[in-house]
Amino acid sequence: MNIKPSISVISPDRVEQGIDLFLSGILADSEQLRHQQKAAVAYVPLINSHDHLIGNWVPRAGDKRPYLNSHIWVEDMKNSFAYHERNIFWINDGSFRLHEPSSLLLAQLGAYKSLFSGCGIVQDHAPVQIKEYYEAMPIIVSSGFRQCHSITLGNWWGGESPEKEMELSKGKLPFIIHLGEGKDGITKAEFTELNNRGLLRDNTLMIHGIAFTEDEIAAIAKAGASVCWCPSSNYYLIGETLKIDAVRKHQANVCIGTDSTMTGGTNLIAELLCIKEHHPHIPASELYRMVTQNAVQALKLPQRYSSLNPEECQNLLLTDLSEKDPFENLYTLEAATIRLLIVDSIPRFGDSEWMDILGLKEDKYTLFRTGTREKFVLGDPIDLNDQIDYVLGYHKDFPYLPF
């Protein structure tokens, strides 16, 4: 499957043109313009299609790996150090009211994991929350969806039955469900049950799919449904992952998610690096499509999030160009190399010099240093970390925070 560079990425011969079109509208000073376009590349912000924001604690949990399925891990996790330390802040009483202060603190921290890896949007797989929860986030946490935890465990964390959730989607919102996260008879039977219950539709987004057969993947493609691939979590828990070459062969829509750091990698870029290690034959250009255009299709998002429009740029990820090929350059992306992240016309993160250029109000942003550069970020993730340290009585490092 060959993905040609399009307006979704400013390819090498269009780097200066694309950045000129955007920056010339906000930079009157020609010297500033030349400085910002030097060795830079512009992308549409990335999309993390699967996370559990309140679960982005460390270290990873699970002492009995590899597991036959993730449901076994769920019970084993409850004995882990990470689970008990995290639960000092949030005890799962079954309510999943994530807007309450202690759980909101964890969720906001988890959202910064995606922000600092160049994401403008993250899908938080949890029961649908009140609007104040989504409004409190530093990037877009998609709120238009229906969900079920899984076929085997049902909606134990809140929500309606799978059939009712699908009905509430009205075929327009994604219906999101963990499926086939394992290699035993239980997880191998989940796809058939989903299909028999009338839940395989073009708005179905299945997370993981390790147990899917090639015939099932072909059925997913025929239905126009989507699969979210979380390779780091899969390899860590189960030792296997989605049959990605069958997905590519049948051209099923596939996007990429991080899962939480309780099982997954550090962030979305870590997922891309994991794929590069285990599946080096997949072009970086194809992975870029998975974290942009394919994700927009899977999450039923507006098309403005799928491609970069330099002439009317509401969404922009401007980074250092460390590799000549802009797709390969994604592997080098980290917080220090992100020059500017704009989502829905709001500057969310970038080099501190942009604050003066864009006339940003200092009271809405926090400054910090990473590497040799000073950065600004919307909100105050340092304070979130400090609040956690205060309660714990010691400093807690989170690998996805760049300070």
KOLTIRO-174153 format. One record per residue (C-alpha): x, y, z; residue number from 1. Coordinates in steps of 0.5 Angstrom, whole numbers, m for minus. Layout:
REM residues N
      x      y      z    k
      X      Y      Z  NUM
...
This chain:
REM residues 403
      x      y      z    k
      0      0      0    1
      3      6     m2    2
      1     13      1    3
      4     19     m3    4
      5     25      0    5
     m1     30      0    6
     m3     37      3    7
     m3     33      9    8
      4     34     10    9
      9     39      7   10
     14     35      3   11
     21     37      2   12
     20     41     m4   13
     14     45     m1   14
     17     46      6   15
     18     53      5   16
     12     55      1   17
      7     52      6   18
     11     55     12   19
     11     62      8   20
      4     61      7   21
      2     60     14   22
      7     64     18   23
      7     70     13   24
      0     72     16   25
      2     72     23   26
     10     75     22   27
     11     82     19   28
     18     81     21   29
     22     78     15   30
     28     76     19   31
     23     72     24   32
     20     69     18   33
     27     67     15   34
     28     64     22   35
     22     60     23   36
     22     57     16   37
     29     55     17   38
     30     47     17   39
     23     46     19   40
     17     42     17   41
      9     43     18   42
      4     37     19   43
     m3     37     21   44
     m3     35     29   45
     m3     28     30   46
     m9     24     33   47
     m8     19     39   48
    m14     14     37   49
    m14     10     44   50
    m12     12     51   51
    m15     11     58   52
    m13     18     61   53
    m13     17     68   54
     m9     11     67   55
     m3     14     65   56
      1     12     71   57
      8      9     72   58
     11      4     72   59
      7     m1     68   60
      3     m7     71   61
      3    m14     70   62
      8    m19     73   63
      5    m25     70   64
      6    m24     63   65
      5    m26     58   66
     m3    m26     59   67
     m7    m31     55   68
    m12    m25     55   69
    m13    m18     58   70
    m18    m19     62   71
    m14    m24     66   72
     m9    m18     67   73
    m14    m13     69   74
    m15    m17     76   75
     m7    m18     76   76
     m6    m11     75   77
    m10    m10     82   78
     m4    m12     86   79
      1     m8     83   80
      5     m2     86   81
      3      2     80   82
     m5      1     81   83
     m5      2     89   84
      0      8     88   85
     m5     11     83   86
    m11     10     87   87
     m9     14     93   88
    m12     20     88   89
    m17     16     85   90
    m21     10     88   91
    m25      6     82   92
    m32      6     86   93
    m35      4     79   94
    m38     11     78   95
    m33     14     73   96
    m35     21     75   97
    m28     23     72   98
    m30     31     72   99
    m29     30     80  100
    m22     34     82  101
    m18     28     84  102
    m19     24     77  103
    m19     30     73  104
    m12     32     76  105
    m10     25     73  106
    m14     25     66  107
    m11     32     65  108
     m4     29     66  109
     m6     24     61  110
     m8     29     56  111
     m1     32     57  112
      2     26     55  113
     m1     26     48  114
      0     34     47  115
      8     33     48  116
      8     28     43  117
      5     33     38  118
     m2     30     38  119
     m8     35     38  120
    m13     30     39  121
    m14     24     44  122
    m19     19     45  123
    m21     17     52  124
    m24     10     52  125
    m28     11     58  126
    m36     12     59  127
    m38     19     56  128
    m37     25     61  129
    m40     31     62  130
    m38     37     58  131
    m34     40     63  132
    m29     34     63  133
    m27     35     56  134
    m27     43     57  135
    m22     42     62  136
    m17     39     57  137
    m11     42     54  138
    m12     39     47  139
    m18     36     44  140
    m21     30     48  141
    m26     27     43  142
    m33     27     46  143
    m37     25     41  144
    m38     17     41  145
    m41     12     45  146
    m37      6     48  147
    m37     m1     51  148
    m31     m4     55  149
    m31    m10     52  150
    m36    m16     50  151
    m33    m21     55  152
    m33    m16     61  153
    m39    m12     58  154
    m40     m4     61  155
    m37     m6     68  156
    m35      2     68  157
    m41      5     66  158
    m46      6     60  159
    m51      2     57  160
    m51     m5     54  161
    m47     m5     47  162
    m54     m5     43  163
    m56      1     47  164
    m50      4     46  165
    m50      3     38  166
    m57      5     38  167
    m55     12     41  168
    m49     13     36  169
    m55     14     31  170
    m49     11     26  171
    m46     18     26  172
    m42     17     32  173
    m36     12     33  174
    m38      6     37  175
    m32      4     41  176
    m30     m3     44  177
    m24     m7     46  178
    m24    m13     42  179
    m20    m19     41  180
    m15    m17     46  181
    m11    m24     47  182
    m10    m31     44  183
    m14    m36     48  184
    m21    m38     46  185
    m25    m33     50  186
    m22    m27     46  187
    m22    m31     39  188
    m30    m32     40  189
    m31    m24     41  190
    m31    m22     34  191
    m36    m27     32  192
    m41    m25     38  193
    m40    m18     36  194
    m42    m19     29  195
    m48    m24     31  196
    m50    m18     36  197
    m51    m14     30  198
    m45     m9     32  199
    m40     m9     26  200
    m42     m3     23  201
    m38      2     19  202
    m38      6     25  203
    m35      1     30  204
    m28      2     32  205
    m25     m4     35  206
    m19     m3     40  207
    m13     m8     39  208
    m16    m14     35  209
    m10    m19     37  210
    m14    m25     36  211
    m17    m23     29  212
    m17    m28     24  213
    m15    m26     16  214
    m22    m27     15  215
    m25    m23     20  216
    m20    m17     18  217
    m23    m18     11  218
    m30    m18     14  219
    m28    m11     18  220
    m26     m8     11  221
    m32    m10      8  222
    m36     m7     13  223
    m32     m1     13  224
    m31     m1     20  225
    m24      1     24  226
    m19     m2     28  227
    m14      1     33  228
     m7     m2     33  229
     m4     m1     40  230
      3     m5     39  231
      7     m3     45  232
      1     m5     50  233
      0    m12     46  234
      7    m14     46  235
      8    m12     53  236
      1    m16     55  237
      0    m21     50  238
      7    m22     47  239
      3    m22     40  240
     m1    m16     36  241
     m6    m15     31  242
     m4    m18     24  243
     m3    m12     21  244
      0    m14     14  245
     m7    m18     13  246
    m10    m11     15  247
     m6     m8     10  248
     m8    m13      5  249
    m15    m12      5  250
    m15     m5      6  251
    m19     m4     13  252
    m18      2     16  253
    m13      2     22  254
    m11      8     26  255
     m6      8     32  256
     m7      9     40  257
     m2      9     46  258
     m7      5     51  259
     m5      8     58  260
      2      8     61  261
      0      2     65  262
      1     m3     59  263
      3      2     53  264
      9      6     51  265
     11     13     53  266
      7     17     48  267
      5     16     41  268
     12     17     38  269
     14     11     42  270
      8      7     39  271
     11      9     32  272
     18      7     34  273
     15      0     36  274
     12     m1     30  275
     19      1     26  276
     23     m4     30  277
     18    m10     29  278
     15     m8     23  279
     20     m4     19  280
     17     m6     12  281
     11     m1     13  282
     13      6     11  283
     13     12     15  284
      8     15     10  285
      3     10     12  286
      4     11     19  287
      3     18     18  288
     m4     17     15  289
     m6     12     21  290
     m5     18     26  291
     m8     23     22  292
    m13     21     16  293
    m15     14     18  294
    m16     17     25  295
    m21     22     23  296
    m25     17     19  297
    m25     12     25  298
    m27     17     30  299
    m32     21     25  300
    m28     27     26  301
    m29     33     22  302
    m24     33     16  303
    m21     39     18  304
    m17     35     22  305
    m14     30     17  306
    m10     35     13  307
     m6     41     13  308
     m9     47      9  309
     m3     53      9  310
     m8     58      7  311
    m13     57     13  312
     m9     54     18  313
    m13     52     24  314
     m9     46     26  315
     m1     46     25  316
      4     42     28  317
     11     45     26  318
     17     42     28  319
     25     41     27  320
     27     38     20  321
     32     33     23  322
     31     28     17  323
     31     30     10  324
     24     26      9  325
     19     29     13  326
     15     22     14  327
     22     19     17  328
     22     26     21  329
     16     23     25  330
     21     18     29  331
     25     24     31  332
     19     28     34  333
     20     30     41  334
     17     36     46  335
     24     39     45  336
     23     39     37  337
     16     42     37  338
     16     49     35  339
      9     50     35  340
      3     46     36  341
     m4     50     34  342
    m11     46     35  343
    m17     49     33  344
    m14     56     32  345
    m11     56     40  346
     m4     56     41  347
     m3     50     45  348
      5     49     46  349
     11     51     43  350
     18     55     43  351
     17     61     48  352
     19     66     43  353
     12     65     40  354
      8     68     46  355
     10     75     44  356
      9     74     36  357
      2     71     37  358
      1     76     43  359
     m1     70     48  360
     m3     72     55  361
      2     70     60  362
     m4     68     65  363
     m6     62     61  364
      1     59     60  365
      7     56     63  366
     14     57     61  367
     19     51     62  368
     26     49     59  369
     27     42     56  370
     34     41     52  371
     36     48     51  372
     30     51     49  373
     25     55     53  374
     17     52     52  375
     10     55     53  376
      5     50     54  377
     m3     52     55  378
     m5     50     63  379
      0     48     68  380
      2     41     68  381
      8     43     73  382
      3     44     78  383
     m1     38     77  384
      6     34     78  385
      7     38     84  386
      0     37     87  387
      2     29     86  388
      8     30     89  389
      5     34     95  390
      0     28     96  391
      5     23     96  392
     10     26    100  393
     16     25     94  394
     17     27     87  395
     14     22     82  396
     17     22     75  397
     13     21     69  398
     17     20     63  399
     12     23     58  400
     13     30     62  401
     19     34     59  402
     21     37     65  403
